[in-house]
Amino acid sequence: MVSAVMSCFRIAVGFVAAVLAASEASAKPKPQPATSAGRSARPLHATGKTGSARASSNNMPRGFTWPPSQAMADAEATCEHDLDAASITWKPAPREGHIADAVTIEDGTLGGIAYAPVYGKGPYKLDCQLALALHAIGPQLYAAGVREVHFGSIYRWSNVRVGGKTKNVLSRHALGLAMDVVSFVDDQGREANVAKDYRKGDPLLLDVEQLIDASSSFRLVLTPKNDPISHKDHFHIEANPSYATAVPRS
Ligand SMILES: [Zn+2]
């Protein structure tokens, strides 16, 4: 693992209340997510993505259980191995909510992109699977000109909020698998702000939206285009792990 360095990702108890009130956080969910099938079938597939690891009807990743199953534990062990292999400066963090494998990123960098919080100092915990997904898409973001991502929140215990309505479905923020992004900074130092610039057709924001939408590492991206009510001021991006086919690392 890694030496202790300053970070914008380290543990963030208390961050929950500080973030983007306009997104999925308006209703405090019950301690356990809804489990009834079909109640909210495909609530977030606004982008039309058709990944092989499509989520179950309760918005959880395929194979997700709580507490985590052995298959999930195996998948997270593999994920941590992959972070090590990529020389990512991660540390384990205390579990919170339904984060299966909470980690923090010591230098705030994934895939060559610097991640910085808009609110507070952090550090901010996330699931290993989101860290790995951000690492995977990093080179593409970098090639598009992105150098920094300014996020409003990652983990928070909240329900899905989309189209101006809060669903009775646990958000993937509660799993540490989702990030709300307020702005992206390019290689010239220009900040493209979702709330201010997306409607103007900002090319950087449109490129990022397209890249994430096309990436198998991510389940979806919600933007002012596909959810102009609840996501008018940020991009909501979600990692797309599947625990159904996890194979233990030998
Ligand atoms: Zn979100």
Boltz pocket constraint, residues with backbone or C-beta under 6 A from the ligand:
constraints:
  - pocket:
      binder: B
      contacts: [[A, 23], [A, 24], [A, 173], [A, 178], [A, 179], [A, 180], [A, 235], [A, 236], [A, 237]]
      max_distance: 6.0
